[in-house]
Amino acid sequence: MDISTSKLVLAAASGGASELVYVDDVFSTDLYEGSSSTHTITNGIDLSGQGGLVWIKNRDNARKHSLYDSERPLSNRLSSNESAGEQTLGASGTLTFNSNGVSIPSGDGDLNGNGFGSQVAWSFRKAPGFFDVVTYTGDGTNGRQIPHALGSTPGMVIVKRTNGIDNWTVQHRSLGGTKSLYLNLSNPEDVSVTEWNNTSATSTVFTVGTSGKTNAINDTYVAYIFAHNDAQFGTDGDESIIKCGSYTGNINNQVIDLGFEPQWVLVKKSSDYQSWFLFDSMRGMSGSANSSNYFFPNSNNADNIHDYMQARENGFQLIGSGAGPNDHGTYIYMAIRRPNKPPETATDVFYTTYNYNDAHYTVAGFPVDFAITANRDHTYGNIVGSRLHGRNYLYSALTSWRDPSGYADTWTSNTSFRFVYAGSGYGWANFAFKRAPGFMDVLLYDGNGNANLQVSHNLEVKPEMIIIKNTTYSSGTNWTLWHKDIFNTQLSLNRPDPWANGGPTSTYGGSGSGTATGASLLSSTSSYILPGNAFLENAASEKYSAFLFATLPGISKVGSYTGTGSDMDIDCGFTNGARFVMIKRADSTADWFVWDSVRGITSGNDPYIKLNQRETEKTNTNHIDPYNSGFRANANDADINTNGGFYIFLAIA
């Protein structure tokens, strides 16, 4: 069902009042640098109108966790790593909740102090099926019911006494109403029944006992209430965006299946003493060495780095054991789905620019998930990376996989990236992409050698172009590229070779026999890809990355054309022309050409780079011209428009 139809259906079902709600509308992780002035985060979260919670932590220093919510004065902070009641900080600690984010004052090193380094802020908006905040005054009544507006049975409830010293008390659905955990402590579950009166929360209330932690006479409390698996979000109104569950650690690399890819995970070992772990994808959940960041919510420690957790397309993978969240024992978790709101314009998901400074961070204006940086005036090569990969990256012209030891600053912001360049003073063309339904997705998967392996994805449509790379460091393997219009064969991104085995079996008059991999990828669906079982795409014990693209009307076009030797207008369905064009002749040896509108898609010469070559940018040719609906392939050009040649392309508006 498309987005417009879904809106009509949901509105009709509720008297015309419903609107589609995505996880993007109710939760955001935002990274920023401390400064000497107020820092305003614009993330689309309506905190002033709907209410909610903002949780802030300094990443570089041992500073407090700071929690502010709409039900208490925004000058009053609670700290998850302390048992103390709320602190009134005055102007230096007064936040402003806005209709599209939050403004954070300067002057406090816990929040936004100049010279205090990097910060992270997590914004939770009140919404049925996701999150609620309530405050109440204790009365000492055993079995007292506290109303909430979650509209579904909570997965987790956190209560904190605000006017004095007491532990943060946590009820989790996996523990029932008889046990508690404490957010500010590393203790295992407590079997005391005085906190929850031996009663689990319901869709309208949670129940407290007589404990001073939850219901002492005349004491004041705040409760943060999180949903579990309430499927009312997304384009069809049938997605869950938060899940609370449990698992048994097994010291192997097990995957906890959520049914979605998470962007935020909170974990606690309930069966023994161990700190809480808090991960998010903006700081890094790549699972590679020194690329998974985590905090201890019960500690003021700075950001820690390890390889404990990797976000996967259907959940999270626990890496190794030791003192991490996958040792022997029982764990509880809360996980929040990654952003998946469909884009409205191409500028929501794609940005291009260039620079000449080695230390430059490319700022895209949206959360960057995938990026390409192409060298313009040196043969260093073109770098490919994603937030899922952490600090590791690939070269599009090479077979190797780069692990730049000692560097972890590629993704220091939501909206920017910087790869570690060799040398300085060179020119770079930078392309930033956001993963989005119908546009593009990034996958990490483990090969198993099974020809029937199905790798789930979140593109929500059948992929039209799939790029796969074996990322096991010692492999040194070619890239595989499949495109819908080369049918059952394949190409290699790092080589100029024509399609494999002489081309497809039947499409476009090909006389070849195709490939097993091409035929397998051709059978991919809107839910999963089928990489086959060849070594380049799916060998046992090897690790792989896949980059998926599709045609999203008005935003992207995955297409093909047969050259005529005369000027050709390639209609992509755009209104203001293409900002990015990649073309490859598939039926003959030819390079992978890339143009962009920032460096120039004009009526004159157009600079281009080659993804499969370690070459400098070429500026003395006029291969393509602007065309409002897409781009123009110029006359009798063997690279992109020779008579009878078959060409594939990816264009972005």
Order of alpha helices (4+ residues) and beta strands (2+ residues): alpha-alpha-beta-beta-alpha-beta-beta-beta-beta-beta-beta-beta-beta-beta-beta-beta-beta-beta-beta-beta-beta-beta-beta-beta-beta-beta-beta-beta-beta-beta-beta-beta-beta-beta-beta-beta-beta-beta-beta-beta-alpha-beta-beta-beta-beta-beta-beta-beta-beta-beta-beta
